[in-house]
Every structure is written in C-alpha cells, then in structure tokens.
Amino acid sequence: MATVLLVDDHLLFSEGIRLLMDAHPEYQMVECASNGSEAMQALGIHHIDIVLLDLELPDISGFDLCKQIIALDPDMKIIALTTHNRPAYVRKILQSGALGYLIKNADAEEMFKALDCAMKREVYINPQVSKLMFEQLSGISKQPPHGLAPTLTRREKEVLKLIADEMTTREIAEALFISESTVETHRANLFSKLDVKNSVGLLKKAIELDLLKL
C-alpha cells in the first residue's frame, strides 16, 4: 500500500480526499498538512511515497515547497493540486521536481490515475491543461491572452492594488489589518501566480492581464 501526504489548507477538500483514500485498497493517506511547515514535519516523521501538493499555501508557495521536498528527498513523488489550468504553472512545477499536475475539479478516477502514474515515476498532466500546452506550442491556440489570467483571491487582489499604489509592506498590513508576514505571503503567492520575480514584473504582468481592473 502506497502512503500519501496531502498538503492543503482547505478542510472540506482534504476530508473529501481522505474519504476517497479510505475506500481505496492501494493508497493510504497518513496525514494531511495545512501548510509547508506541517508538511516538512510530517515528512520527517512518516514514510511517504507520494505528496499531493496544493500550490497555494498560507506560508509558502507550492513551487518553493516542492523544491524543498525534493532537496530533502530527490526520489519523492509529488503531484501538484491546483485550480489553475495554466501551462506556465505546469512547466514551473515540473521544473521544481513534481511528476504530476492535477486540477482540483478532477474526479476520483483521474486522481488515482495520477497516483498510479507517480508510483511508476511517469508524468501525469490533466488532459485539459495538456491540450492547452499543445495548442500553445503548435501555435493554434485561439484562447485570448486574458483567458490565461490567474484566479486571484479577494485578499490577493487587495494586496496587488495596494502594491500598485506604491504602498510598503507595513502600510499594506495596516490598511488591511493583517500582519506584515501575511502581506509577504500574499506577495509571494502573487509572484508565483503571475510567474514573476519582483514587484516591477508583478505590476507589468498585472497591467498586461488587466488584473488591476478586477
């Protein structure tokens, strides 16, 4: 029986995955971590075969956590979990060491197919995202650029607009009544979602995708 660590901070979603695992004879969820810190602790305690990794965590981006896990155990099998169907995300997470890319609206059959592929060290990519990647590479994609805009949470939109207003981390924290570390977490998530490295790139990409108008 293969052991699975789920890293996701949405309780209802996590419980649903656990129920599916409990009904499957080949997989066992040994723990569910709600953030990167808990995930690293769990990896130090349990024998884990596969990590199902949400790309949006409260304390670290899934991309960075993936790199940390692979640095700890280069043979770890990681499958990304996300709501985004962006080919850029697929390329980035595979470069970080993951073996799979699973959309959260997938059914149980697809999830276990992804797990089976991971156990054989085969790459699994959600068919819809795989199709988008092929269309982009072949130049036949009819999807407009704005259609690839990432989905931002309400708080991320607020932080993005305040960054555009040239507010500092402390000023943003005071304006939104949150801690400075929480602001930095939202900033890191924005960097990951828009695939940029700094605030200049963030604002440039946000303008290109009309995200400041949201």
Backbone torsions as a table, in degrees:
resi	resn	phi	psi	omega
1	MET	NA	129.2	-179.8
2	ALA	-84.3	139.0	-179.2
3	THR	-98.0	142.6	-174.4
4	VAL	-127.6	136.3	170.5
5	LEU	-109.6	122.1	175.4
6	LEU	-97.7	128.8	177.4
7	VAL	-116.4	102.6	-176.4
8	ASP	-161.4	138.4	-176.5
9	ASP	-99.0	12.3	177.4
10	HIS	-103.2	108.8	-170.8
11	LEU	-60.5	-46.6	-177.6
12	LEU	-63.5	-42.1	177.9
13	PHE	-62.1	-44.4	-178.6
14	SER	-62.5	-42.2	179.4
15	GLU	-64.8	-35.6	177.6
16	GLY	-64.0	-43.1	177.7
17	ILE	-63.7	-40.5	179.7
18	ARG	-61.2	-42.6	179.3
19	LEU	-62.2	-40.8	177.7
20	LEU	-63.8	-41.2	179.3
21	MET	-64.7	-41.7	-178.7
22	ASP	-61.3	-27.3	-178.2
23	ALA	-91.4	1.1	-177.4
24	HIS	-110.6	129.3	-174.8
25	PRO	-74.6	-16.4	-172.9
26	GLU	-99.6	-9.4	-176.6
27	TYR	-133.3	143.8	178.4
28	GLN	-134.1	123.2	175.1
29	MET	-82.7	112.6	-176.6
30	VAL	-86.0	-24.0	178.5
31	GLU	-166.0	154.6	173.9
32	CYS	-120.9	120.1	179.0
33	ALA	-102.0	140.6	-177.7
34	SER	-97.3	-4.7	178.1
35	ASN	-156.8	177.6	-176.6
36	GLY	-65.7	-38.9	-179.6
37	SER	-62.3	-45.4	178.6
38	GLU	-64.7	-35.6	179.7
39	ALA	-63.4	-46.1	-179.9
40	MET	-65.1	-36.1	176.3
41	GLN	-64.0	-44.0	-179.4
42	ALA	-62.9	-38.3	179.5
43	LEU	-66.6	-26.0	178.6
44	GLY	-81.6	-15.7	-177.1
45	ILE	-102.2	-44.7	-172.5
46	HIS	-103.6	157.0	167.3
47	HIS	-83.6	117.7	-176.9
48	ILE	-118.3	132.3	176.2
49	ASP	-93.5	-40.4	-175.6
50	ILE	-135.5	139.3	173.2
51	VAL	-111.7	121.8	170.7
52	LEU	-92.8	113.0	-166.3
53	LEU	-117.7	114.3	172.1
54	ASP	-67.7	138.4	-177.8
55	LEU	-83.6	-10.3	-178.8
56	GLU	-122.5	100.0	-178.5
57	LEU	-116.3	158.0	-175.2
58	PRO	-70.7	-22.9	-174.6
59	ASP	-115.7	-10.3	-177.1
60	ILE	-163.5	151.8	176.2
61	SER	-75.7	148.5	179.1
62	GLY	-61.1	-30.8	179.2
63	PHE	-64.0	-45.3	-179.5
64	ASP	-69.3	-38.3	179.0
65	LEU	-65.8	-37.3	177.0
66	CYS	-58.3	-44.7	179.6
67	LYS	-63.0	-39.5	179.6
68	GLN	-64.8	-41.4	-179.3
69	ILE	-66.1	-43.6	179.8
70	ILE	-65.9	-35.0	176.4
71	ALA	-64.6	-35.5	178.2
72	LEU	-73.3	-41.6	-178.4
73	ASP	-144.1	95.7	-177.4
74	PRO	-59.6	-19.4	-178.7
75	ASP	-93.5	-0.5	-178.6
76	MET	-64.0	138.6	179.2
77	LYS	-96.9	119.6	-175.6
78	ILE	-121.9	133.2	175.0
79	ILE	-119.7	124.6	179.6
80	ALA	-77.0	139.6	174.2
81	LEU	-116.5	128.4	-177.4
82	THR	-158.5	164.6	174.2
83	THR	-96.1	-3.4	-172.8
84	HIS	-97.7	137.6	178.1
85	ASN	-106.5	39.6	-175.5
86	ARG	-91.1	121.5	176.7
87	PRO	-54.7	-33.8	179.5
88	ALA	-62.1	-34.7	177.7
89	TYR	-65.6	-40.2	-179.4
90	VAL	-61.4	-49.0	-179.2
91	ARG	-60.1	-41.6	-176.7
92	LYS	-67.9	-42.6	-177.3
93	ILE	-73.6	-33.6	176.6
94	LEU	-67.3	-37.7	176.5
95	GLN	-66.0	-25.8	179.2
96	SER	-80.2	-10.2	176.0
97	GLY	117.8	0.0	-179.3
98	ALA	-75.1	160.6	178.6
99	LEU	-109.2	-11.8	-175.7
100	GLY	-149.0	161.6	-179.7
101	TYR	-139.2	111.1	-173.0
102	LEU	-121.3	129.0	176.6
103	ILE	-82.2	141.8	-172.9
104	LYS	-68.3	-14.8	176.6
105	ASN	-89.4	10.7	178.3
106	ALA	-66.5	153.2	176.2
107	ASP	-87.9	176.0	-176.2
108	ALA	-62.0	-38.3	-179.1
109	GLU	-59.8	-43.6	-179.9
110	GLU	-68.0	-39.5	179.9
111	MET	-60.5	-46.0	-179.1
112	PHE	-70.1	-28.2	174.0
113	LYS	-64.7	-42.2	178.0
114	ALA	-64.0	-40.6	177.9
115	LEU	-64.1	-42.2	178.7
116	ASP	-61.5	-42.0	179.2
117	CYS	-63.5	-42.0	-179.4
118	ALA	-61.9	-41.6	-179.3
119	MET	-63.2	-27.2	177.6
120	LYS	-93.8	6.7	-177.8
121	ARG	57.7	38.7	174.8
122	GLU	-105.4	145.1	-179.5
123	VAL	-79.6	134.3	175.3
124	TYR	-123.2	128.9	176.9
125	ILE	-127.6	132.9	177.5
126	ASN	-48.4	131.2	-175.4
127	PRO	-54.8	-39.1	-179.8
128	GLN	-64.3	-42.0	179.3
129	VAL	-69.8	-39.0	178.2
130	SER	-60.0	-39.3	178.4
131	LYS	-65.3	-42.2	178.0
132	LEU	-61.5	-40.9	179.7
133	MET	-63.5	-42.1	179.2
134	PHE	-64.2	-41.7	-179.0
135	GLU	-65.5	-38.4	178.0
136	GLN	-66.4	-43.4	-178.4
137	LEU	-67.0	-34.5	-177.1
138	SER	-88.3	-8.8	178.2
139	GLY	77.9	18.4	-177.7
140	ILE	-106.6	4.4	-178.4
141	SER	-65.1	130.6	177.4
142	LYS	-101.6	3.1	-178.6
143	GLN	-75.3	126.6	-179.6
144	PRO	-66.0	155.4	-179.4
145	PRO	-54.2	-39.1	-178.1
146	HIS	-66.2	-20.7	179.4
147	GLY	-68.1	-16.9	-179.6
148	LEU	-94.7	5.4	-179.8
149	ALA	-63.9	135.6	-179.5
150	PRO	-71.2	157.0	175.9
151	THR	-85.2	122.7	-180.0
152	LEU	-104.7	144.9	174.5
153	THR	-72.7	165.4	179.1
154	ARG	-57.4	-44.4	-178.2
155	ARG	-66.8	-38.6	178.0
156	GLU	-63.1	-37.4	176.9
157	LYS	-63.5	-41.3	-179.9
158	GLU	-64.5	-45.0	179.7
159	VAL	-63.3	-42.6	-180.0
160	LEU	-59.4	-44.8	-179.3
161	LYS	-65.1	-36.5	179.5
162	LEU	-72.8	-33.2	173.0
163	ILE	-62.5	-41.9	178.8
164	ALA	-63.8	-26.7	177.6
165	ASP	-83.9	9.0	176.5
166	GLU	65.0	31.0	177.4
167	MET	-83.6	145.9	178.3
168	THR	-78.4	169.7	178.3
169	THR	-57.7	-43.9	-179.7
170	ARG	-63.8	-41.7	-179.6
171	GLU	-65.7	-38.8	178.3
172	ILE	-65.7	-42.7	179.2
173	ALA	-59.8	-43.3	-179.8
174	GLU	-68.5	-37.8	-178.2
175	ALA	-68.6	-34.4	-176.3
176	LEU	-101.5	-0.8	179.8
177	PHE	58.8	44.7	176.7
178	ILE	-130.1	169.4	-179.4
179	SER	-78.2	160.5	178.1
180	GLU	-64.9	-35.7	178.9
181	SER	-65.4	-34.6	177.0
182	THR	-67.4	-38.7	176.2
183	VAL	-60.1	-44.6	-179.0
184	GLU	-64.6	-35.0	176.8
185	THR	-64.2	-44.3	178.0
186	HIS	-63.9	-39.0	179.2
187	ARG	-62.8	-43.4	179.2
188	ALA	-63.7	-39.3	178.3
189	ASN	-65.5	-37.6	177.6
190	LEU	-65.0	-41.9	177.3
191	PHE	-58.5	-44.1	-178.3
192	SER	-67.8	-45.2	-177.3
193	LYS	-64.1	-37.0	-178.6
194	LEU	-95.0	-0.8	176.6
195	ASP	57.4	51.6	178.9
196	VAL	-127.5	168.0	-175.1
197	LYS	-110.9	-15.6	-178.1
198	ASN	-152.1	177.0	-176.0
199	SER	-66.6	-32.2	177.7
200	VAL	-63.6	-47.6	177.8
201	GLY	-64.0	-35.6	179.5
202	LEU	-61.5	-47.3	-178.4
203	LEU	-69.0	-37.3	177.9
204	LYS	-61.7	-47.0	-179.6
205	LYS	-67.8	-38.1	179.4
206	ALA	-62.1	-38.6	177.6
207	ILE	-66.9	-43.6	-179.7
208	GLU	-60.4	-35.8	-176.7
209	LEU	-96.6	5.6	179.8
210	ASP	60.2	29.2	-177.7
211	LEU	-72.7	-23.4	-179.8
212	LEU	-75.4	-7.8	178.9
213	LYS	-94.4	-5.5	-177.1
214	LEU	-70.8	NA	NA
